[in-house]
């Protein structure tokens, strides 16, 4: 179960006035999925789905990270990005 702070940061990050870099967005995505779903058990996307592969890999790289740890890392990164891009 995710915290209210996590949900608040997720909502704020999705409406930033400037777009974060692709690397920052991938890290956010991976942490979000790890915090809300847990380890990535999905099939790797096909070779022509580049965006899907990058997102899949960002999530897979966090395998073994607890959902609570991923949530705290997400909140920390989101706070940093909000200060940087809002």
NUPAMI-383916 format. One record per residue (C-alpha): x, z, y; residue number from 1; residue in one letter. Coordinates in nm, 4 decimals. Example, Ala and Ser with C-alpha at 12.3 -4.5 7.8 and 13.67 -1.06 7.14 Angstrom:
# residues 2
[[1.2300, 0.7800, -0.4500], 1, "A"]
[[1.3670, 0.7140, -0.1060], 2, "S"]
END
This chain:
# residues 86
[[0.0000, 0.0000, 0.0000], 1, "X"]
[[0.1506, -0.1069, 0.3313], 2, "X"]
[[0.1499, 0.1158, 0.6375], 3, "X"]
[[-0.0368, 0.0662, 0.9631], 4, "X"]
[[0.2998, 0.0238, 1.1395], 5, "X"]
[[0.3892, -0.2594, 0.8976], 6, "X"]
[[0.0579, -0.4372, 0.9630], 7, "X"]
[[0.0979, -0.3911, 1.3388], 8, "X"]
[[0.4517, -0.5383, 1.3345], 9, "X"]
[[0.3365, -0.8307, 1.1175], 10, "X"]
[[0.0578, -0.9102, 1.3651], 11, "X"]
[[0.2913, -0.8835, 1.6653], 12, "X"]
[[0.5629, -1.0985, 1.5054], 13, "X"]
[[0.3129, -1.3749, 1.4305], 14, "X"]
[[0.2340, -1.4068, 1.8027], 15, "X"]
[[0.5807, -1.3965, 1.9595], 16, "X"]
[[0.6197, -1.5949, 2.2821], 17, "X"]
[[0.9373, -1.7644, 2.1486], 18, "X"]
[[0.9948, -1.8874, 1.7939], 19, "X"]
[[1.2655, -1.7012, 1.5960], 20, "X"]
[[1.5316, -1.9046, 1.4133], 21, "X"]
[[1.4581, -2.0469, 1.0688], 22, "X"]
[[1.6918, -1.7893, 0.9105], 23, "X"]
[[1.5119, -1.5045, 1.0852], 24, "X"]
[[1.1743, -1.6414, 0.9771], 25, "X"]
[[1.2894, -1.6774, 0.6156], 26, "X"]
[[1.4195, -1.3205, 0.6114], 27, "X"]
[[1.0882, -1.1965, 0.7551], 28, "X"]
[[0.8961, -1.3973, 0.4959], 29, "X"]
[[1.1020, -1.2634, 0.2054], 30, "X"]
[[1.0702, -0.9038, 0.3220], 31, "X"]
[[0.6959, -0.9448, 0.3827], 32, "X"]
[[0.6358, -1.0842, 0.0336], 33, "X"]
[[0.8579, -0.8203, -0.1298], 34, "X"]
[[0.6795, -0.5407, 0.0591], 35, "X"]
[[0.3285, -0.6671, -0.0153], 36, "X"]
[[0.3647, -0.8233, -0.3627], 37, "X"]
[[0.6911, -0.6980, -0.5151], 38, "X"]
[[0.9418, -0.9071, -0.7119], 39, "X"]
[[0.8922, -1.2837, -0.7070], 40, "X"]
[[0.7520, -1.3898, -1.0442], 41, "X"]
[[0.6350, -1.7350, -0.9287], 42, "X"]
[[0.7757, -2.0659, -1.0498], 43, "X"]
[[1.0409, -2.2281, -0.8319], 44, "X"]
[[0.8921, -2.5130, -0.6229], 45, "X"]
[[0.9860, -2.8729, -0.7018], 46, "X"]
[[1.2912, -3.0436, -0.5544], 47, "X"]
[[1.0884, -3.2296, -0.2902], 48, "X"]
[[0.9290, -2.9112, -0.1526], 49, "X"]
[[1.2245, -2.8021, 0.0610], 50, "X"]
[[1.0326, -2.5545, 0.2762], 51, "X"]
[[0.8773, -2.3995, -0.0347], 52, "X"]
[[1.2181, -2.3716, -0.2031], 53, "X"]
[[1.3740, -2.1937, 0.0950], 54, "X"]
[[1.0822, -1.9493, 0.1144], 55, "X"]
[[1.0914, -1.8933, -0.2627], 56, "X"]
[[1.4668, -1.8259, -0.2495], 57, "X"]
[[1.4360, -1.5856, 0.0467], 58, "X"]
[[1.1854, -1.3827, -0.1562], 59, "X"]
[[1.3790, -1.4072, -0.4854], 60, "X"]
[[1.6984, -1.2828, -0.3142], 61, "X"]
[[1.5218, -0.9474, -0.2640], 62, "X"]
[[1.4430, -0.8985, -0.6342], 63, "X"]
[[1.4863, -0.5346, -0.7305], 64, "X"]
[[1.4265, -0.4066, -0.3774], 65, "X"]
[[1.1452, -0.1518, -0.3807], 66, "X"]
[[0.8319, -0.2378, -0.1864], 67, "X"]
[[0.8847, 0.0706, 0.0328], 68, "X"]
[[1.2438, -0.0341, 0.1156], 69, "X"]
[[1.1337, -0.3903, 0.1896], 70, "X"]
[[0.8609, -0.2561, 0.4188], 71, "X"]
[[1.1120, -0.0445, 0.6144], 72, "X"]
[[1.3544, -0.3393, 0.6410], 73, "X"]
[[1.0684, -0.5630, 0.7582], 74, "X"]
[[0.9665, -0.3116, 1.0272], 75, "X"]
[[1.3289, -0.2847, 1.1473], 76, "X"]
[[1.3761, -0.6643, 1.1608], 77, "X"]
[[1.0372, -0.7196, 1.3251], 78, "X"]
[[1.1156, -0.4574, 1.5908], 79, "X"]
[[1.4461, -0.6346, 1.6623], 80, "X"]
[[1.2784, -0.9776, 1.6854], 81, "X"]
[[0.9968, -0.8487, 1.9066], 82, "X"]
[[1.2558, -0.7111, 2.1506], 83, "X"]
[[1.4499, -1.0393, 2.1367], 84, "X"]
[[1.1667, -1.2941, 2.1607], 85, "X"]
[[0.8716, -1.1305, 2.3377], 86, "X"]
END
